[in-house]
Every structure is written in C-alpha cells, then in structure tokens.
Amino acid sequence: MDISNVLIEALPYIKKFHDKKIMIKYGGHAMVDENAMSSTARDTVLLKYVGMQPMVVHGGGPEISRSMDRMGKEPQFIGGLRVTDEETMDIVKMVLVGKINTEIVSKIGLHGGKSLGISGKDSFLLESSRKGPTQIQHENGEILEVDLGYVGKIDKVNSDLIEHLTSNDYIPVISPIGIDKNGNTLNLNADTVAGSIASEVDAEKLIVLTDVPGLLADPDDPESLIRRARVDELRELIGDGTISGGMIPKIETCINAVENGVKTAHILDGRLNHSILLEIFTKHGIGTMIRE
C-alpha cells in the first residue's frame, strides 16, 4: 500500500477530530494479551499526538476471576452477573486499581504518552448507589430476584477531574468502580462507565473494543458485519433477537451515549492490530459505527 495515500486519506479525519475527546473502552483481547494491550496503548498515544484528547476506561472481569481463584475464593455469577460481596469487592479494587490500571498507564508512558490512572472514587468522579435486588432470567427461563451485593449504578458523573486532566495533556485511565454517599466502593459495569463519562464530557466518539468484528447480522458469520446502524434500527434488532446475550449491554451503552451527546459510537475488534486507527482514519472503517 502506498503510505502517502494512507496519510492523505487520514488528513480530513485528523482535521475533523482535532481537539475532540475520544473515549476508548479497553476490553476483551486488548485486556488479556500483552502485545494487544501494548498495541492499543500505542494507538491511544498516536491519537494524542495528532491532536485528539483520548480517554480510557478499562474492565478486568477475567483477571478478577483468576485472582479470586488464586486466593481460594470461588467467583459467583447469577445469570452472567458477578455477585460482589465485601471480600470480592476488595479483590476487585486490588485488580482494577492496583494491577490493570497501572499496567495500562505504564504502557501508555512507554509509548511517550502522559497518562494518569484514576478510579471513580477519585474526586467523587462516579457518585453511585447500590442496585439493590435485580431481576435475572435463569437458564431454565425462571425469573429470579437477586441482590448482587456491592454492585452499583451511576447517579452522577463529576467530570471536572477529567476536564482538568485532558486540558493539561494527560490521558486519563479510569477504573470502573464508584463511590456511594457513605464512601463505600461499588463495582460498576465498565461499558456503562465509558458511555456515561463520554456523554458527560461531550466526547466526539465512544469506542468499545470487543472480541468480535463488530455487530453481526448473524453471530455465527463474521462476514455479516453491520458497518453502520441507527438507534431505531438497533432497537428493532434487539426486539427481534438478532442482538442477544453479551452484545445487548454494549449496544445499549452505545445507544445511551449517542442519545446523550456523543456523536458516534463504535464497536471494534480489539484482536485486530490498529483497529482504532483503521476505524477513525479511513473512509470505510473496520467495525460497526452507531449514530442517532
């Protein structure tokens, strides 16, 4: 490929998105594979150097479960959702804030980026409250009402800290834990955190990295990628069952984001090197782009 053509194709996008905030949710392969995490961090730094304001939210579910196994505590899930008791919450904090967050910050630093790791507890960034009893459909179809423990929902995003960091050329790296009015720590869904912060800071884009090529019309056919979708189309696809399982919360996060000020949301394959750059800087993109 002619490198000059690549740069020429990228130019209008570099101009269009100059000084715009780009929220990237690290997940899937980008979280568990050392090379993938390093590549994603490098791409994040590149966005910064071409004039954008990238922000990162990360998950860490698999790493939390591995750490619990090593400590002899069995992870408990109901309907795919983690039950978080007090002991589990301590492990969640240790893994998200103490391990994964610092690893991402150091990777960004290695590639020449200025980065700072924070959590939703810092400066009361994510004021939250416990979800309380949640209705979950069991595998046998039975509806169960369960208390997931220290699992929270976001009540308010105090974005001053994010604005302060981005305006001073830092890349914020945010762990998805919240704080309630009594100072207790709550476990939050990382996709929801990314979407909520993106909306609050008027981000241009929300990018969600996953382990699939994007939204697929047929989940068993990676060639059935839906490249562009509107909110009304997505609601129909959820209604008819085309979108199901773990993709539903990701799509709902994207819908909420674009309905609350984010220009476009993108679901990308984090297993593919430079998927962020290919999505932002090329005409046809690489994943699924969602707009209102």
Sequence and secondary structure as in RCSB ss.txt:
>XXXX:A:sequence
MDISNVLIEALPYIKKFHDKKIMIKYGGHAMVDENAMSSTARDTVLLKYVGMQPMVVHGGGPEISRSMDRMGKEP
QFIGGLRVTDEETMDIVKMVLVGKINTEIVSKIGLHGGKSLGISGKDSFLLESSRKGPTQIQHENGEILEVDLGY
VGKIDKVNSDLIEHLTSNDYIPVISPIGIDKNGNTLNLNADTVAGSIASEVDAEKLIVLTDVPGLLADPDDPESL
IRRARVDELRELIGDGTISGGMIPKIETCINAVENGVKTAHILDGRLNHSILLEIFTKHGIGTMIRE
>XXXX:A:secstr
  HHHHHHHHHHHHHHTTT EEEEEE THHHH HHHHHHHHHHHHHHHHTT EEEEEE  HHHHHHHHHHTT   
 EETTEE B HHHHHHHHIIIIIIIHHHHHHHHHHTT  EEEEETTGGG EEEEE  EEEEE TTS EEEEE BS
BEEEEEE THHHHHHHHTT EEEEE EEE TTS EEE  HHHHHHHHHHHTT SEEEEEESSSS BSSTT TT B
  EEEHHHHHHHHHTTSS TTHHHHHHHHHHHHHTT SEEEEEETTSTTHHHHHHHSSS SSEEEE 
